[in-house]
């Protein structure tokens, strides 16, 4: 309401920043501010603590105050409301945080926030686009793109969604990205630039696996920190009225989110709920981390959702007889008699995971399994973990389809099982 009272000329005169961002961003900021004020009013009225944790009675009260003209009364007083509450109370503690609360509101509103997405998919992400459409055909529409080459091998791309009717302008666009090699990466930036210049309502870029996240620092001068340079490509995409959202799952280094700035901002998510759902009700009673960094970052998920699970921290120790060698050891926790799953954000050739698994078995673990969000497996190194391979020590090896061009080659009738992130992406959108 404050923005509406300020004349347009005054808004422009206050600075070039608002002028260049355009009226689209002002409308977004106004709507967001109005939403936040309404929600905060409802929370304050019902004395919700600063932590934002709401019990079932508080949720009912906040809903009724948030939408006073909507018939929440019948929904909240319906006996089935308890079932809905339990479904969105992920950690089953009888309370709901702000994200869980908003997801429940979305569900009660008919399944989603009302935003529909027109999808453009990069090479390798076409099947993922079709999965999204199959999961919610009213919310997602997929427009195939022809990723061709001229005889000189430069790009000849015909992007979907422009003909015969322009379905990009004034629409929410979801671009499915996969940076599995440098060639396709550059091709996708050509298309993302064009999309941003086509007057979309907003542009969301789903990049489940940020491939260069491991190259975020320089120890030797002259080394290129490609994690940073790639982020600059995103940050300098053309402005379309509001920052472009770049969705990433289990980013290898969390500080990498701040490499994105200006016209593109990172939205971080995790695939670990897939593993938690997978191991609940199984014999797995222990979670191991290959190093202290992984434990510090991921242990909270398991402490909250699986409080009775034993946690083990491994790490590398310098060999006292040969300082040039480092061996994996158990630094904290007890593996004897346990059914263990080793977890990490990504796997390359898997050497550290293998050594960690061997140490756990040597310490008396009944079984050893592995989970990683991103499977890189250069030169098809996943084959070493299959039955008969030289690293075939895991009973189960779970990996997500965040890097589809790699995991699509992995056989499904052996050690590996690919966990699908489609439902997570729909929720996280």
N, C-alpha and C positions, 0 to 999 in steps of 0.2 A: 504493500500500500504506500510505503514511503517513496518507492521508485516512481509510482504513478503520479505523485504530486509534484515531482520535479520536471520542469519543462524539458523537452528533448534538447533544445539548444544549450541549456545549462548542463545537461548530462555530457554532451559532446565537449563543451568548454572545460569541464573539470579535468580533462587529460586525454592524451592520444590513446592511452591504453584501452579505455572503455570504448572509444570510437572505433578502434581497429577490431575489437572483439565483436562489435555489432549488436544489433537489437536482439538477435537470437540468444546471446549469452545473458543479456539483461532479463529476458523472459524466463530463461532457465533459473537464474539467480533468484528472481522474484518468486517463482513457483517453489523452489527449494526452501527459501526462507519461510514462506507461508506454511509449507508442510512441517518444517521444524518447529515453528511457533505453535501450531495446532497440537503437535505431538507433545511438546514440552508442557503446554497448558494441561493436557490430559494427565501427564505423568505427575506434575506438581499438585494438581487437584487431588490426586489419589495417594499422595505422600510416598511415591516410589523413590527408593534410595538412590544415591548418586551412582551406585554400581550398575543400576539399570536392571537388576534381577527382579522379576515379577512372579508372584505365585498365581494360582489359577483365579482366585477372587480378584486380585489386582488387574489381571488381564481382562476379565469381564468388565470391570469398572472403567478401565482405560478405553476399551473399545466403544463403550456406550458414550463416553464423553468426547472421544475423537470424532465419531460420526453421529452427532446427535440427531440427524435427520434420517439416518439409515436404520433399518429394522434389525439392529444387532440384538435387541432384547430377546426376540424369539430364538435366535441362534445361540446366545449365551445361556439361556434357560433350558435349552433342549438337552436331554440326557446324553446325547451323542457328543456334546461339546468336550466332555472329558477325554473321549477318544481322540478328538482332533488335537487337544492340548498335548496329550502324550506323544502323538506322532511328530510334533515339532519341538518337543522338549528333548533334544538330542542326547543330552547326558543323563536324562532320567532322574534329575535331582528335585523334581517338583517345582522348578522355577524356570523362567524363560528370560534369556537376554534380549537385547534390542533386535539383533539380527533374526533370531528365532521368532520373535514377536512379529516382525515385518513379514517374514515368510508365511506365517499363519494368516495374517491379514490378506496377503496375496492369494492364498488358497481360498479363503472365505469369499473373496471378491470374484472367484470364478476361475482360478488356476494360475493367473499371472497378473502383472501390474497393468495390463492393457497395451503395453508396447508390443508391436509386432516387428519382425525383422525380415528384411530381404537379404538373402545370403549370397555372397560371392566367395567361392572356394578356390584356394591355390592348388597347384598340382600335388596330389597325394592326400588332399583333404576332401575330395569329392564324396567319398563314401560317408565321411563324418557328417557332411551337409545333409545327405539323404537320411541319416539316422535322426538328426534333429527334426526334420520335416515329418518323419514317421512318428516320432514321439509326441509332437504337438503341431499338427498340420494347420491349425488355426493361427498359430503364432509365427511359424516360419515358412518362408517361401524361398526356394532355391532357384537361382538363375545360373545355368552352366556357362563357363567361360572357355574359349578356345585358346590354349596356350601354345601358339605356333612359333615357328622360326622361319625367317627368310633364308635364302640360299647361303648368305654370308654368316648365318647363325645368330644374327641380331633378332630381337624379339618382334614377333608379329602376333599381337594379342587382340582378340575380340572379346571384350568384357560383356558378360550378360547383364540384363536388366535395363538396357537402353532402348531396345527396339522390340516390337513396334511401338510400345508405349514406354516412356521414361519412368522406371520404377526406382530410380535412385534419388531424384530431386524430391526434397521434403519428406524423405522416408528415413527410418532407422536402418542403417546398414550394418550387417555383421560380416566382417571379412575373416575367413578362416585361413590362418597363415601356417606355413611349415617351412622352416629355414634349414632343411636337411642338406643343402649344398649351396655354394656361393652363387651359382647360376640362377637357381630358382628364387633365391633371396632378392637379387637385383630385379628380376622380373616382377616380383610382388610389389616392390616399392614403386615401380612404374604405375601399377594399377592402383595402389593405395593413394598415390599422389593425384591421379585422375579422379578417383572417388571423392577425395576431400575437396576437389575443385568443382564438383558437380552439384553443389548446393544441397547436400544431404541434411536431414534433420539432425542426425548425429552419426558418428562412425565409431563402432566398436571393433577392435582387432583382437581376435582370439589367437594367441600364440602359446599353446600349452607348454611347449618346451623351448625355453630361451637358450639356444644352442651355444652362444658365446659367453654365457654367464661365468664360465670358469676362467676367462681371460679378462679379469677386472682389475688386475694390479700389474705393476711393472717393477721387477727386481733388477733387471739388467737394462740399462739405457739403450733405447733403440727397439725394444720389444713393443709390439703394437697391442694395446689393450682393447681388443675388438669388442669386449663387452660394453665399453664406453662408446666407441665409435658407432656401433650399431644403434645404440640408444639415441645418438645425435640424429641419425636418419629419421627415427620416429619423431623426435622432438621438433624437427624442422619440416614436418609435413605441413601443407597449406592449412591455414586456419579456416574452419567452417562454422565458427560461431561459439563453440565450446570445446574444451580439450577433448581430444580423441582418447578413448579408453583402451588401454592395452592390457588384456587379461593374460596372466601368466600363472602357471601352476608350479609350486615348490621350486621357486627361484633358488639357484645354487648358492648365491650370496645375497643375503637380504638387503644389504646396502645398495645393491644394483638397482633397486627401484628408484633411487634418487638420481640416477643417471638420466632418467627421463624427465623432461621439464617443458615448460612453454606450451606447445600445441599438442602434446601427448603425455599422459600420466599413467603410471602403472597401477594395476588393480591385482593384488596378490591373492592367490587361492591355494588350497591344498587338496591332494587326492588321498590323504591318509584316512578319511572316513571310509573309503572303499576297503582298506585293509581291516579296519576295526570291525566293520560289518562282516567281513569274511571270516575272521577268526573267533568271533563271539560264538559260544556254544561248541567250540572245538576243543581238542586236547592241548592246544597251544596255551601255555601258562607263563611264558617268559618272552620279553622283548629285549633284543640286544642291539647296541649301537656300535658301529665300527670305530668311532672316535668320540672324544668329549664334545666336539662341535655338534655332531649329530644328536647326542644326548641332550645338550643344552637347548637345541632348537625344537626337537620333536617329542621329548619325553612327556611334555604337558598333555598332549593328546591322549596318551595311554593312561597317565595317572588319573585323568578326569573320567575317561570312558571305561577303563578296565582297571579299577583301583587295586584288585587282588593279583595283578600280574607282576611277576618278578622283573626287575630291570637290571640289565648288565651293561657295563661300559667297557669296551675294548680300547686298545690304543697301541701305538708303536713304541717300542723301547729299544734303545741303542744296545747292540751286542757288546758286552764288556770285553770280549776277546777279540772283536773285530769292529772298531768304531765306525767303519764304513757301512756296516750292515744294521738294519733295523727290523726287529721281529714283532709280530702282533702278540699281545698278551692281554689277559683279563685284568683290568684295573679295579673293577668294582662289581660285586654281585657273585651269585653262586649258580653254576650251570648244572651241577650233578642232579640227575633224575628229571630234568626239565625238558619240555618240548619248546624249542626256541625258534623265533623268527627274527632274523637280522634285518634292520630297516635302514634305508638311506634315500636321499633324494634322486640319485642317479647312479648308473653303472656304466663304465667304459668297457675295458676288457674283463673286469671282475676279479683282479688279482687280490685286492684287499678283502673283498667279500669272501673269497675262497680261503684265505689264510685265517680270517676270523672264524669261519665255519669249522676249520680243522682244529683250532684251539678250543672251541666250545665242545666239540666231540671228544677231544682228548681229556677235557675236564669232566666228562661223564654225562653230557646231554643225551637224552633219549633220541631226539630227532632235531634236525636243524633245517630251517626253511629261510627263504629270503624274500624281501619285498623292496622294490624301487619304483619310484614314479616314472622315471625316464630311462628307457633302455637305449643306449647308444650303440654298443656292440660293434665297434669298427671291424671291418674285414670279417663279418659274420662270426665274431667270436662267441656268440651265444651257443654255437654248436659244441663248444667245449663243456657246457653244462648239461647237455643232453645225456641220456643213458649211454654209457660206454665212453664218454668223454673224459679227459684228464682232470676236469673240475666237477665231475658229477657227484657232488657230496650233498646236494640239497634234495630233500624229499619233495618240496614244492618251491617253485620260483615264480612269484607274482610280479607282474609288471603291467603298467597301464598302456593304453593306446595313445599316449601323448605324442609319440614319435612314430606315426603309423607306417611310414615307408620302411622302417626297420622291423617293427614288431609284426607286421603283416606277413613277414617271411618265416616267423617262428612257428614250428609245428605245434598243434594244439593237443596232440595225443602223447605227450612226453612229460617232462618236468615242468614246463612253463604253462602258466595260465594268464591270459591277458584280461585285465579288469577294465571295463568300459567306463570312460569318464562322461559319457553323454548326459546322464541324469544330473551329475554334478554341475556341468556347464549350464544346463537349463536353470537350475536353482541359483547358481552364482550370477547369472545375468541380471 
